[in-house]
Amino acid sequence: MAFRAIALAETRLIEDRFPEYYDGKQGRLIGKSARIYQTWTLAGLLATKEIMNNPKHIDLFSFESEIESPGCRLW
């Protein structure tokens, strides 16, 4: 089912010129304020395809443990 969803998304995204988001109850309308040719939309599609084709590559997109940054603490 996931591979079918990716194939459908790939076709739609190419035809719709990689919009920022979709609107509507069924998610079929390109958003009124959506910008097209969004690189993050394409990057998400490519990352999804890579993870589905080779699940070991999930390590490229995740961290084993939580990383603490000294500039990002909440007191």
Helices and strands as residue ranges (DSSP letters): H 2-15, E 22-23, E 29-30, H 39-53, G 55-61
